């Protein structure tokens, strides 16, 4: 077994030679390890990878975006006007119905009986009216005329008798008593004639018209009661005022339907409406018939739509304008109540300088800018003024000529003067390497 030992050699250097020795050691160390300088002094800062492209010059159309909820083209929550049990339903939820179709019927036997009673009263009043207008009134008028003629003939006869007796009295052929009797008879005949003539005149002016009005009033009253009873019967028949699909039917046969409570709900979903609220400035640039699209959850492609209505007045609460977009739904694919994202095509500008929306940077004061790649490869900030956008690109009205290389991805948080290189983003590069 061999034991290994180590020996340390200590050399004492005089104090006067220590400074010289330290300098020699430093020179020797520097000559042996020449690369021990700071990396920051010799290596350049790494380049930031960004995506950039030159602005495109072409046509751009404004797209006004807003959220909305799909509503039916028409909706009717049908409620009965009377309270009665439901005798029968003729539709279920999901049933397609046409305007005027019978949906349900309520118990109405008592109403039917009352209507029958009023029908009889109306028929009686109608017969009485015919009798008064076609028989009684003409007969009364004819009788009054005959009475006047008879009274007139009697008056003329008494006038002749009185004149004859007056002549005989003057000749002394008859006593004065006979003449007085003739005069009294003449007065009675004149009174009877006047009475008959006044009666005929009243029939011609007042009585005949009043009698006709009375008969007509009685007939109208009976007719009104009959029609009211018929209306009560009709209220027991629940019919739809619109064509569409039954979306709600809360009761079952035998349950009592209360007046004013919805018994059946019908929606016309052949077309759906997306009602959006836009600013007054945006709404002024639209017109009925403008193209639009609707993004619906679960549907891959945007659904085409049209502007169907622009409200003529501002909403007093939000000071916005309500705009309706109409979406065709003949196959019933889309459902009312679905939240959607709408896009309306507004103004169109030809020959516009446009860049992607991702290139626009917004400062805290609201000013807009972009980052461009300078000739020296450094990022430079450039203030711009923007115009309309189509959801992907935005119009640059001031600040760019179209020849700049605009950073579209990677500009956010990038300091001005940073050296950049154009390529794929780091995340994309990492994925491709993997």
C-alpha positions as CSV (number, residue, x, y, z in Angstrom):
1,X,0.0,0.0,0.0
2,X,1.5,3.2,-1.1
3,X,0.6,6.6,0.5
4,X,0.7,9.7,-1.6
5,X,1.7,13.0,-0.1
6,X,1.6,16.5,-1.4
7,X,4.0,19.2,-0.6
8,X,3.2,23.0,-0.8
9,X,5.9,25.3,-1.8
10,X,5.7,28.8,-0.3
11,X,8.0,31.5,-1.7
12,X,8.4,34.7,0.2
13,X,8.8,37.7,-2.0
14,X,10.3,40.8,-0.5
15,X,7.9,43.7,0.0
16,X,9.8,46.0,-2.3
17,X,9.3,43.6,-5.2
18,X,5.6,42.9,-4.6
19,X,4.3,45.7,-6.8
20,X,6.5,44.6,-9.7
21,X,5.3,41.0,-9.2
22,X,1.6,42.0,-9.3
23,X,2.0,43.9,-12.5
24,X,3.8,41.0,-14.2
25,X,1.0,38.6,-13.1
26,X,-1.7,40.9,-14.6
27,X,0.1,41.1,-17.9
28,X,0.6,37.4,-18.0
29,X,-3.2,36.7,-17.2
30,X,-4.3,39.1,-20.0
31,X,-2.0,37.5,-22.5
32,X,-3.3,34.0,-21.6
33,X,-7.1,35.0,-21.5
34,X,-7.6,37.7,-24.1
35,X,-11.4,37.0,-24.6
36,X,-12.6,37.9,-21.1
37,X,-14.1,41.3,-22.1
38,X,-17.8,42.1,-21.5
39,X,-20.2,40.6,-24.1
40,X,-22.1,43.8,-24.4
41,X,-18.9,45.5,-25.6
42,X,-18.3,43.1,-28.5
43,X,-21.7,41.6,-29.4
44,X,-24.5,43.7,-31.2
45,X,-28.1,43.9,-29.7
46,X,-30.4,41.1,-31.1
47,X,-32.8,42.2,-33.9
48,X,-36.6,42.1,-33.3
49,X,-38.6,40.1,-35.8
50,X,-41.7,41.9,-37.2
51,X,-44.0,41.6,-40.1
52,X,-44.3,44.5,-42.5
53,X,-45.7,45.4,-45.8
54,X,-46.3,48.4,-48.0
55,X,-49.7,50.1,-47.9
56,X,-52.1,48.9,-50.5
57,X,-53.9,51.4,-52.8
58,X,-57.4,50.4,-53.8
59,X,-61.1,50.6,-53.1
60,X,-62.3,50.2,-49.5
61,X,-65.8,50.1,-48.2
62,X,-66.9,51.1,-44.7
63,X,-68.2,48.3,-42.5
64,X,-70.3,49.5,-39.6
65,X,-70.3,46.8,-36.9
66,X,-72.9,46.5,-34.1
67,X,-74.4,43.8,-31.9
68,X,-78.1,42.8,-32.1
69,X,-80.6,40.1,-31.4
70,X,-82.7,38.4,-34.1
71,X,-86.4,39.3,-33.9
72,X,-89.3,37.8,-35.9
73,X,-90.7,39.7,-38.8
74,X,-94.1,39.8,-37.1
75,X,-95.4,38.4,-33.8
76,X,-98.8,38.0,-32.3
77,X,-99.5,37.0,-28.7
78,X,-103.1,36.1,-29.1
79,X,-105.3,36.4,-26.0
80,X,-109.1,35.9,-25.7
81,X,-111.5,38.7,-25.0
82,X,-113.6,36.5,-22.7
83,X,-112.8,34.2,-19.8
84,X,-113.9,30.6,-20.5
85,X,-112.5,27.0,-20.5
86,X,-110.7,25.8,-23.5
87,X,-112.9,23.3,-25.4
88,X,-110.3,22.2,-28.0
89,X,-106.9,23.2,-29.5
90,X,-106.2,22.6,-33.2
91,X,-102.5,23.4,-33.2
92,X,-99.3,22.5,-31.3
93,X,-96.0,24.2,-30.8
94,X,-94.2,24.2,-34.1
95,X,-97.4,24.1,-36.2
96,X,-97.3,26.3,-39.3
97,X,-100.5,28.4,-39.6
98,X,-102.0,30.8,-42.0
99,X,-103.7,34.1,-41.3
100,X,-107.3,33.6,-40.2
101,X,-106.8,29.9,-39.3
102,X,-108.8,28.6,-36.3
103,X,-106.3,27.8,-33.5
104,X,-108.6,27.0,-30.5
105,X,-112.2,27.2,-29.4
106,X,-113.6,28.1,-26.0
107,X,-116.8,26.9,-24.4
108,X,-119.6,29.1,-26.0
109,X,-122.9,27.3,-25.6
110,X,-124.3,30.0,-23.4
111,X,-123.2,32.7,-25.8
112,X,-124.7,30.8,-28.7
113,X,-128.0,30.7,-27.0
114,X,-128.0,34.3,-26.2
115,X,-127.1,35.1,-29.8
116,X,-130.1,33.0,-30.9
117,X,-132.4,35.0,-28.6
118,X,-131.1,38.3,-29.9
119,X,-131.5,37.0,-33.4
120,X,-135.2,36.5,-32.8
121,X,-135.7,39.9,-31.4
122,X,-133.9,41.4,-34.3
123,X,-136.2,39.6,-36.8
124,X,-139.3,40.8,-34.9
125,X,-138.0,44.4,-35.0
126,X,-137.3,44.1,-38.7
127,X,-140.9,42.9,-39.3
128,X,-142.3,45.8,-37.2
129,X,-140.2,48.2,-39.1
130,X,-141.5,46.9,-42.4
131,X,-145.1,47.1,-41.2
132,X,-144.7,50.7,-40.0
133,X,-142.8,51.9,-43.0
134,X,-144.7,50.0,-45.7
135,X,-148.3,49.7,-44.2
136,X,-149.1,51.7,-41.1
137,X,-147.6,55.0,-42.1
138,X,-149.0,55.1,-45.6
139,X,-152.4,54.1,-44.3
140,X,-152.4,56.8,-41.7
141,X,-151.4,59.3,-44.4
142,X,-154.1,58.2,-46.8
143,X,-156.8,58.3,-44.0
144,X,-155.7,61.9,-43.1
145,X,-156.1,62.9,-46.8
146,X,-159.6,61.3,-46.9
147,X,-160.6,63.1,-43.7
148,X,-159.5,66.4,-45.2
149,X,-161.5,65.8,-48.3
150,X,-164.6,64.8,-46.4
151,X,-164.4,67.8,-44.1
152,X,-163.9,70.1,-47.0
153,X,-167.0,68.7,-48.8
154,X,-169.0,69.1,-45.6
155,X,-167.8,72.7,-45.2
156,X,-168.8,73.6,-48.8
157,X,-172.3,72.0,-48.2
158,X,-172.9,73.9,-45.0
159,X,-171.7,77.1,-46.7
160,X,-174.4,76.6,-49.5
161,X,-177.1,75.8,-46.9
162,X,-176.3,78.8,-44.8
163,X,-176.3,81.1,-47.9
164,X,-179.7,79.6,-49.0
165,X,-181.3,80.0,-45.6
166,X,-180.0,83.5,-45.3
167,X,-181.8,84.4,-48.6
168,X,-185.0,82.7,-47.4
169,X,-184.8,84.5,-44.1
170,X,-184.6,87.9,-45.9
171,X,-187.7,87.0,-47.9
172,X,-189.5,85.9,-44.7
173,X,-190.0,82.4,-45.9
174,X,-188.3,80.8,-42.8
175,X,-187.9,81.7,-39.2
176,X,-184.6,83.0,-37.9
177,X,-184.1,79.9,-35.8
178,X,-183.5,77.8,-39.0
179,X,-180.8,80.3,-40.2
180,X,-179.1,80.2,-36.8
181,X,-179.0,76.4,-37.0
182,X,-177.4,76.6,-40.4
183,X,-174.8,79.0,-39.2
184,X,-173.9,76.8,-36.2
185,X,-173.5,73.8,-38.5
186,X,-171.2,75.9,-40.8
187,X,-169.0,76.7,-37.8
188,X,-168.7,73.0,-36.9
189,X,-167.9,72.0,-40.5
190,X,-165.2,74.7,-40.7
191,X,-163.7,73.5,-37.4
192,X,-163.7,69.8,-38.6
193,X,-162.0,70.8,-41.8
194,X,-159.3,72.8,-40.0
195,X,-158.7,69.9,-37.7
196,X,-158.4,67.4,-40.5
197,X,-156.1,69.7,-42.5
198,X,-153.8,70.3,-39.5
199,X,-153.5,66.5,-38.9
200,X,-152.6,65.9,-42.5
201,X,-150.0,68.7,-42.4
202,X,-148.4,67.3,-39.2
203,X,-148.3,63.9,-40.8
204,X,-146.6,65.4,-43.8
205,X,-144.0,67.4,-41.8
206,X,-143.4,65.7,-38.4
207,X,-145.4,62.7,-37.6
208,X,-144.5,60.6,-40.6
209,X,-140.8,61.3,-40.2
210,X,-140.9,60.7,-36.4
211,X,-142.7,57.4,-36.9
212,X,-140.1,56.3,-39.4
213,X,-137.3,57.3,-37.1
214,X,-138.9,55.5,-34.2
215,X,-139.3,52.3,-36.2
216,X,-135.7,52.6,-37.5
217,X,-134.3,53.2,-34.0
218,X,-136.0,50.1,-32.6
219,X,-134.7,48.1,-35.5
220,X,-131.1,49.4,-35.0
221,X,-131.3,48.6,-31.3
222,X,-132.3,45.1,-31.9
223,X,-129.7,44.7,-34.6
224,X,-127.0,46.0,-32.3
225,X,-127.9,43.6,-29.5
226,X,-127.8,40.7,-32.0
227,X,-124.4,41.7,-33.4
228,X,-123.0,42.1,-29.9
229,X,-124.1,38.5,-29.1
230,X,-122.6,37.3,-32.3
231,X,-119.4,39.0,-31.4
232,X,-119.3,37.3,-28.1
233,X,-119.6,34.0,-29.9
234,X,-116.8,34.9,-32.3
235,X,-114.6,35.8,-29.3
236,X,-114.7,32.1,-28.3
237,X,-113.0,31.2,-31.6
238,X,-109.3,32.0,-31.4
239,X,-107.9,32.8,-34.9
240,X,-104.4,34.0,-35.9
241,X,-104.1,37.4,-37.5
242,X,-100.8,36.5,-39.2
243,X,-99.1,33.6,-40.9
244,X,-96.2,31.9,-39.2
245,X,-95.3,29.3,-36.6
246,X,-96.8,28.6,-33.2
247,X,-94.0,29.2,-30.7
248,X,-96.0,29.0,-27.4
249,X,-99.2,27.4,-26.2
250,X,-99.2,27.4,-22.4
251,X,-102.6,25.8,-21.7
252,X,-104.2,22.4,-22.3
253,X,-107.9,21.6,-23.2
254,X,-110.1,22.0,-20.2
255,X,-108.1,24.7,-18.6
256,X,-109.6,28.2,-18.2
257,X,-108.3,30.9,-20.5
258,X,-108.3,34.3,-18.9
259,X,-109.2,37.4,-20.8
260,X,-106.0,39.3,-21.6
261,X,-103.6,36.4,-21.1
262,X,-101.8,35.0,-24.1
263,X,-103.3,31.7,-25.2
264,X,-101.3,31.1,-28.3
265,X,-98.2,32.9,-29.6
266,X,-97.5,33.0,-33.4
267,X,-94.3,34.3,-35.0
268,X,-93.6,35.0,-38.6
269,X,-90.0,33.8,-39.0
270,X,-89.9,33.7,-42.8
271,X,-87.6,36.6,-42.3
272,X,-85.8,37.8,-39.2
273,X,-84.9,41.3,-38.2
274,X,-81.6,42.4,-36.5
275,X,-82.4,45.7,-34.9
276,X,-79.2,47.8,-34.2
277,X,-78.7,51.2,-32.7
278,X,-76.2,53.4,-34.6
279,X,-74.9,56.9,-34.1
280,X,-76.6,59.6,-36.0
281,X,-73.5,60.2,-38.2
282,X,-73.3,56.6,-39.1
283,X,-77.0,56.3,-39.8
284,X,-77.0,59.3,-42.1
285,X,-74.6,57.5,-44.5
286,X,-77.1,54.6,-44.9
287,X,-80.2,54.1,-47.0
288,X,-82.8,51.4,-47.3
289,X,-81.6,48.5,-49.4
290,X,-77.9,48.8,-48.4
291,X,-76.0,45.5,-48.2
292,X,-75.2,44.0,-44.8
293,X,-74.2,40.7,-43.2
294,X,-74.9,38.9,-39.9
295,X,-72.6,36.6,-38.0
296,X,-74.6,33.9,-36.3
297,X,-73.2,31.5,-33.7
298,X,-72.8,28.1,-35.2
299,X,-72.9,29.3,-38.8
300,X,-69.5,29.5,-40.5
301,X,-70.1,32.1,-43.2
302,X,-71.7,35.5,-42.7
303,X,-75.4,35.5,-43.6
304,X,-76.4,38.2,-46.1
305,X,-78.9,40.9,-45.1
306,X,-80.5,44.1,-46.3
307,X,-81.2,47.4,-44.5
308,X,-85.1,47.4,-44.4
309,X,-85.8,50.4,-42.1
310,X,-84.0,53.5,-40.8
311,X,-85.8,55.2,-38.0
312,X,-86.8,58.8,-38.8
313,X,-86.3,59.9,-35.2
314,X,-83.6,59.6,-32.6
315,X,-84.1,57.3,-29.6
316,X,-84.7,59.9,-26.7
317,X,-82.8,57.7,-24.2
318,X,-79.6,56.9,-26.1
319,X,-79.8,59.6,-28.9
320,X,-79.1,56.8,-31.4
321,X,-80.9,55.8,-34.6
322,X,-82.6,52.3,-34.8
323,X,-81.8,50.5,-38.0
324,X,-83.4,47.2,-39.1
325,X,-81.6,44.5,-41.0
326,X,-83.7,41.9,-42.7
327,X,-82.4,38.3,-43.0
328,X,-84.2,35.8,-45.2
329,X,-85.1,32.6,-43.2
330,X,-87.5,30.7,-45.5
331,X,-86.1,27.3,-44.4
332,X,-86.4,28.2,-40.7
333,X,-82.7,27.6,-40.1
334,X,-82.1,30.6,-37.8
335,X,-84.0,31.2,-34.6
336,X,-85.5,34.3,-33.1
337,X,-83.7,35.6,-30.0
338,X,-80.2,34.6,-31.2
339,X,-77.6,37.2,-30.4
340,X,-75.6,38.2,-33.6
341,X,-72.9,40.5,-34.8
342,X,-73.9,42.7,-37.7
343,X,-71.9,44.4,-40.4
344,X,-73.4,47.1,-42.7
345,X,-71.7,48.3,-45.8
346,X,-71.5,52.1,-45.8
347,X,-69.4,54.5,-47.8
348,X,-67.0,53.3,-50.5
349,X,-63.7,55.2,-51.3
350,X,-61.7,54.4,-54.5
351,X,-58.0,54.8,-54.6
352,X,-57.5,54.8,-50.9
353,X,-54.2,54.1,-49.1
354,X,-55.0,51.3,-46.7
355,X,-53.2,49.2,-44.1
356,X,-54.3,46.3,-41.9
357,X,-56.1,47.4,-38.7
358,X,-53.5,45.6,-36.7
359,X,-50.9,48.2,-37.8
360,X,-52.7,51.1,-36.1
361,X,-51.5,52.2,-32.7
362,X,-53.7,54.3,-30.5
363,X,-52.1,56.6,-27.8
364,X,-53.7,57.6,-24.5
365,X,-54.8,60.9,-26.0
366,X,-56.6,59.1,-28.9
367,X,-54.0,60.0,-31.6
368,X,-53.2,57.3,-34.2
369,X,-49.8,56.2,-35.5
370,X,-48.0,53.4,-37.2
371,X,-44.5,52.0,-37.0
372,X,-42.5,51.9,-40.2
373,X,-39.1,50.3,-41.0
374,X,-36.6,53.1,-41.8
375,X,-33.8,52.9,-44.3
376,X,-31.3,52.0,-41.5
377,X,-33.5,49.1,-40.4
378,X,-34.8,50.8,-37.3
379,X,-38.4,51.2,-36.3
380,X,-39.8,54.7,-36.7
381,X,-43.2,56.1,-35.4
382,X,-45.3,58.0,-37.9
383,X,-48.5,59.9,-37.0
384,X,-51.4,59.2,-39.3
385,X,-55.1,60.2,-39.8
386,X,-57.5,57.3,-40.5
387,X,-60.7,57.2,-42.4
388,X,-63.2,54.3,-42.9
389,X,-62.5,50.6,-42.3
390,X,-63.9,47.4,-43.6
391,X,-63.2,45.3,-40.6
392,X,-59.8,44.2,-41.8
393,X,-58.2,47.2,-43.4
394,X,-58.3,50.9,-42.6
395,X,-58.0,53.9,-44.8
396,X,-55.0,56.3,-44.1
397,X,-56.1,59.8,-45.1
398,X,-52.9,61.6,-43.9
399,X,-49.4,60.5,-42.9
400,X,-48.4,57.9,-45.5
401,X,-47.6,58.1,-49.2
402,X,-47.8,54.4,-49.9
403,X,-44.1,53.7,-50.3
404,X,-43.3,53.1,-46.6
405,X,-42.8,49.6,-45.1
406,X,-45.4,49.5,-42.4
407,X,-45.1,47.1,-39.5
408,X,-48.3,45.1,-39.3
409,X,-47.4,42.6,-36.6
410,X,-45.1,43.3,-33.7
411,X,-45.4,47.1,-33.5
412,X,-47.2,47.1,-30.1
413,X,-44.7,47.9,-27.4
414,X,-41.9,48.4,-29.9
415,X,-39.6,51.3,-29.0
416,X,-38.7,53.8,-31.7
417,X,-35.2,53.3,-32.9
418,X,-35.2,49.5,-32.3
419,X,-33.4,47.5,-35.0
420,X,-35.9,45.1,-36.6
421,X,-35.9,42.4,-39.2
422,X,-38.8,41.5,-41.4
423,X,-40.0,37.9,-41.1
424,X,-42.4,35.7,-39.3
425,X,-43.4,36.4,-35.7
426,X,-41.3,34.5,-33.1
427,X,-44.3,32.3,-32.1
428,X,-44.8,31.2,-35.8
429,X,-41.0,30.5,-36.1
430,X,-41.1,28.4,-32.9
431,X,-44.1,26.4,-34.2
432,X,-42.4,25.8,-37.6
433,X,-39.2,24.7,-35.9
434,X,-41.1,22.3,-33.6
